[in-house]
Amino acid sequence: VIVAGAGIAGLALARALHQHDVAAVVLDRVAEPPSGGLALNLPGNAVRLLGLLGVGDALAQLGKPIRRREYRTAKNRLVFAVNEDAFWGEEFGSRCVRRHDLLALLRRDLPADTLQWGRAISSVRLLPEGVAAVLADEEIERGMLLVGADGVHSAVRAAAFGDTAPRSAALSAA
């Protein structure tokens, strides 16, 4: 499996594939892992899924737990509030973590050859035996499935579908 994008979705997919002994390579256009980013609020369902990906204990050491979430109007009037522990359960309580820390956690323990930085996809070709991702340096990466996890302005989606690109898609010879 070729995964375009080493963000949260791409790295989570790579971890899941690795857990099931499915060979994968993650290609990202940036030269090295990002070192910044904002904090993210992870709701209980995200915390639970990250646990299934094998990073739950380490995640519990990052950031801060979110005990209460409030939704307010522009004039600061409380619309409603949620007790996060009561809603999700204490085991899967919401957490606020830095994006950089979450990405590092998802990269941890992946095989060294899984993550390839500075490898931008410029075009995509369907092959009888799978799919080819043509990189900016004209190298070709071949696989059975190409997943575009490269963001809102996905190069994979644009390369595969042009201006009529759907919001989400995966290419496969299967």
Secondary structure, DSSP 4 states (H G I P E B T S, - for coil): -EEE--SHHHHHHHHHHHHTT---EEEESSSS------EEEE-HHHHHHHHHTT-HHHHTTSSEE--EEEEE-TT--EEEEEEHHHHH-GGG--EEEEHHHHHHHHHTT--TTTEEES--EEEEEEETTEEEEEETTS-EEEESEEEE-S-TT-HHHHHHHGGG--SS-EEE--
